[in-house]
């Protein structure tokens, strides 16, 4: 659940003195959308995004002469002149929940990860998606997600775990989620190719499978 396990470590960074064409070439070469800007000691100074660069370059609706003038200016413009300096950051011990909250609140695509002010990683929306995919076992071989209606009976989670263990059914995740309209649902992720057998076992135990 910690960012240090899911971030891109030792990311490519740029100097504030780098010219925009060089920075643009880096983004295109590595297909990044964000570059941390650091000083000589690796301390974060700002973030440069592909959006910053698009704003600096001339629009296609301008005349050729206008575009040429802007290109001439861009070729002499440094990263420091257009980078964002009011940066939201994470620490290596921040959680995935922390990152999700910040992404949702600030509508950013990536966040620098700092330790003692120095950039040690970058955590992106793609990293978050991959992390949650791994966390919840999406795509694992033989992985099936089953929804069970939580009727509020005491010890229902214990009953499910006991039932699965007694019948040697491997499971990797068990969680309860509350929905405003439908009440609580228990989600069970199992690893089996005989899902029909598991459905029958659960239903014979008085549990109600939640259908889509």
C-alpha positions in Angstrom: 0.0 0.0 0.0 3.0 2.3 0.2 4.1 4.5 -2.7 7.7 3.3 -2.5 6.6 -0.1 -3.7 4.7 1.2 -6.8 6.4 4.4 -7.9 8.9 4.8 -10.8 12.2 5.0 -8.9 15.1 7.1 -10.0 13.1 9.0 -12.6 14.6 11.1 -15.4 14.9 14.7 -14.2 15.9 17.9 -15.9 17.7 21.1 -15.0 15.9 24.4 -14.8 18.5 25.7 -17.3 17.5 23.1 -20.0 16.0 24.7 -23.1 12.5 23.7 -24.1 13.3 21.8 -27.3 15.6 19.5 -25.3 12.9 18.9 -22.7 10.3 18.3 -25.4 12.6 15.7 -27.1 13.0 13.9 -23.7 9.2 13.7 -23.2 8.7 12.4 -26.8 11.6 9.9 -26.6 10.5 8.3 -23.3 6.7 9.0 -23.8 6.5 10.8 -20.5 4.0 13.5 -19.7 5.8 14.9 -16.6 9.4 15.7 -15.8 10.7 16.8 -12.3 12.9 19.8 -12.4 15.8 19.6 -9.9 18.9 21.5 -8.8 22.4 20.0 -8.7 21.6 18.1 -5.5 18.4 16.5 -6.8 16.1 18.9 -4.8 12.8 19.5 -6.4 12.3 23.0 -8.0 9.3 22.3 -10.1 7.5 20.1 -12.5 7.4 20.4 -16.3 4.4 18.8 -18.1 3.5 18.2 -21.7 0.7 20.6 -21.2 3.2 23.3 -20.2 5.1 22.6 -23.4 2.0 22.7 -25.6 1.1 26.1 -24.2 4.6 27.4 -25.0 4.6 26.3 -28.6 2.7 28.2 -31.3 -0.9 27.3 -32.3 -1.5 25.8 -35.7 -4.0 28.6 -36.4 -1.4 31.3 -36.4 0.2 32.5 -39.6 3.6 31.2 -40.6 5.3 34.5 -39.7 3.7 34.5 -36.2 4.6 30.9 -35.6 8.2 31.5 -36.7 8.6 34.3 -34.2 7.2 32.1 -31.4 9.5 29.2 -32.3 12.5 31.5 -32.2 11.5 32.6 -28.7 10.8 29.0 -27.6 14.2 27.8 -28.7 15.8 30.3 -26.2 13.3 29.6 -23.4 14.4 27.6 -20.4 12.4 25.1 -18.4 12.5 27.4 -15.4 10.5 30.0 -17.3 7.4 27.8 -17.8 7.6 25.0 -15.1 5.1 24.7 -12.3 6.6 25.6 -8.9 3.6 25.0 -6.7 4.0 21.2 -6.6 2.0 18.7 -4.6 4.2 15.8 -3.6 4.2 12.4 -1.9 6.7 10.7 0.3 7.9 7.1 0.0 5.7 6.1 3.0 2.6 7.8 1.6 -0.2 5.3 0.8 -2.1 4.6 -2.4 -5.1 6.2 -0.7 -3.1 9.4 -0.2 -2.2 9.5 -3.9 -5.8 8.7 -5.0 -7.1 11.6 -2.9 -4.5 14.1 -4.4 -5.2 12.9 -8.0 -8.9 13.4 -7.5 -8.6 16.7 -5.7 -6.0 18.4 -7.9 -6.6 16.6 -11.3 -2.9 15.9 -11.8 -1.4 13.1 -13.9 1.7 12.4 -11.8 3.2 13.4 -8.5 6.9 13.7 -7.5 8.0 11.5 -4.6 10.4 13.3 -2.2 12.7 12.1 0.6 14.5 14.9 2.4 13.4 17.3 -0.4 15.1 15.2 -3.1 13.3 13.5 -5.9 13.4 9.7 -5.4 10.5 8.8 -7.6 7.4 9.7 -9.6 4.0 8.3 -9.1 1.5 8.5 -11.9 -2.1 7.7 -12.6 -0.9 4.7 -14.5 1.1 3.6 -11.5 -2.0 3.9 -9.4 -4.1 1.8 -11.8 -1.4 -0.9 -11.9 -1.0 -0.9 -8.1 -4.8 -1.3 -7.5 -4.9 -4.0 -10.2 -2.2 -5.9 -8.3 -3.7 -5.2 -4.9 -7.1 -6.6 -5.9 -5.8 -9.5 -8.0 -7.2 -8.4 -11.3 -5.9 -10.5 -14.1 -4.4 -13.3 -11.9 -4.7 -16.7 -13.5 -7.9 -18.4 -12.5 -9.0 -15.3 -10.6 -12.8 -14.9 -10.1 -14.5 -12.1 -8.2 -17.8 -13.1 -6.4 -20.2 -10.7 -4.8 -22.1 -11.9 -1.7 -25.0 -10.0 -0.2 -24.2 -9.0 3.4 -27.4 -9.6 5.3 -26.0 -8.2 8.5 -25.9 -11.6 10.3 -23.2 -11.8 13.0 -19.9 -13.4 11.9 -20.7 -13.6 8.2 -17.1 -12.9 7.2 -15.9 -15.6 9.5 -18.4 -18.0 8.1 -17.2 -17.4 4.6 -13.5 -17.8 5.5 -14.3 -21.0 7.4 -16.3 -22.5 4.6 -13.6 -21.8 2.0 -10.8 -23.2 4.2 -12.8 -26.4 5.1 -13.2 -27.1 1.4 -9.6 -26.1 0.4 -10.8 -23.3 -1.9 -7.9 -20.8 -2.3 -8.9 -17.2 -1.9 -6.8 -14.1 -2.0 -9.0 -11.1 -1.1 -12.1 -10.6 1.1 -13.6 -7.2 1.6 -16.9 -5.5 2.5 -18.1 -2.5 0.6 -21.1 -0.4 1.6 -23.3 1.0 -1.2 -25.9 3.7 -0.4 -28.7 2.0 -2.4 -28.0 -1.7 -2.1 -26.4 -2.0 1.3 -23.3 -3.9 2.1 -21.7 -6.3 -0.4 -18.9 -8.7 0.4 -16.5 -9.3 -2.4 -14.5 -12.5 -2.5 -11.7 -13.2 -4.9 -10.9 -16.9 -5.4 -8.5 -18.8 -7.7 -10.3 -21.6 -9.3 -11.5 -22.8 -12.7 -14.5 -24.5 -11.0 -16.5 -21.4 -10.1 -19.8 -23.2 -10.4 -18.8 -25.5 -7.5 -18.0 -22.5 -5.4 -21.3 -20.8 -6.1 -23.1 -24.0 -5.1 -21.1 -24.3 -1.9 -21.9 -20.7 -0.9 -25.6 -21.0 -1.7 -25.9 -24.3 0.2 -24.5 -22.5 3.2 -27.3 -19.9 3.0 -25.2 -17.2 1.4 -26.8 -15.1 -1.4 -24.7 -14.5 -4.5 -25.1 -11.0 -5.8 -25.7 -11.1 -9.6 -24.9 -8.2 -11.9 
